[in-house]
Amino acid sequence: MTTTNVDERVSPLLSGTRAPDFELRSAPDQTVSLAEFRGRPVILVFYPGDWSPVCSDQLALYQAVLPEFQGFNAQLLGISVDGIWSHQAFARDRNLHFPLLADFEPKGEVARAYRVYRADDGTSERALYVIDADGIVRWSYVSPVGVNPGADGILRALENLAEVGAS
Amino acid sequence: MSTTEWEAVLTMPVSEDRDHVQGPADAPVTLVEYGDFECPHCGAAYPIVKQVQDRMGGRLRFVFRHFPISTSHPNAEQAAEAAEAAAAQGRFWPMHDLLFEHQRRLGDRDLRGYAEQLGLGLERFDRDLAEHVHAPRVHEDFLSGVRSGVNGTPTFYVNGVRYDDSYELETLHAALEGAVASQRG
């Protein structure tokens, strides 16, 4: 592996952990909590910041893959330390039609709870979580910050959830 | 560290029947590109792939699959369907080339102009696009890419394994020659 020491220090919450609940703004007059999606899987996408090139590509890809996520009845949530106004402009500019949550005040609190806050630069890791219908982490992945992790890992995790659910 | 690691490999193997292929079926190296006709990076890679093909001749097989990211590129899906509509009339590669050579002109009228230029049956071409006859094929390509770890365009696979290095000419060419050598090895 070519991961650096910095990346190796990051260990997200592992499968089987209860996902910390949160309630964050998704729009100036709207909040979103994890608990409201109980009963269906949640894909939680931590990304370092609106507007940065890799984030944009990654979220554009997830928007394009959204119908597949919905096929698993999963809810996609993006989350960064940016404020709600930045999120709103970013979503409009990039045609993103899923909630972007503002982990803004206290800054990075949710990222910290999910152990993916980057204290060095005040952003979060590029990290993926798949949380099951009961609010339990079933898959987590931290990508090097400059690397778009794609969507295959998420789909695989959702498939595994569906198999467990069926058996 | 991640809790799960996986290797990005091509989940849908190359099929001579299904795929758009240039070069011999028994070439020692197969280069698969997942691309988007409106993506400027794919446009930059287009002449490089051509040069690598010129250099390697029959030792290289090249496959193009669609990965339109419509979120960023509003004309990409229709362009991909236009390429498939051309394919239905036996003219995939000439359309592929025209689209990459005119990336900023991919509106419906432009696409029809390219069809005309290639001498396609326009009635059928128009109907294919209007009824999105080839959308399922484009989507199948897209999904196979997602499942293979495509994380942006262009993404290349060399003999089925994702190629994460630069697609600058000398780097890509060296990697492909390396793959030829390892086949012999």
Interface residues (C-beta under 8 A of the other chain):
Chain A: M1 T3 D7 E8 V10 S11 P12 L14 S15 S56 D57 Q58 A60 L61 Q63 A64 V65 E68 R94 N95 L96 W139 S140 Y141 V142 S143 V147 N148 P149 G150 A151 D152 G153 L155 R156 A157
Chain B: M1 S2 T3 T4 E5 W6 A8 P68 I69 S70 T71 S72 F142 L143 V146 R147 S148 G149 V150 N151 G152
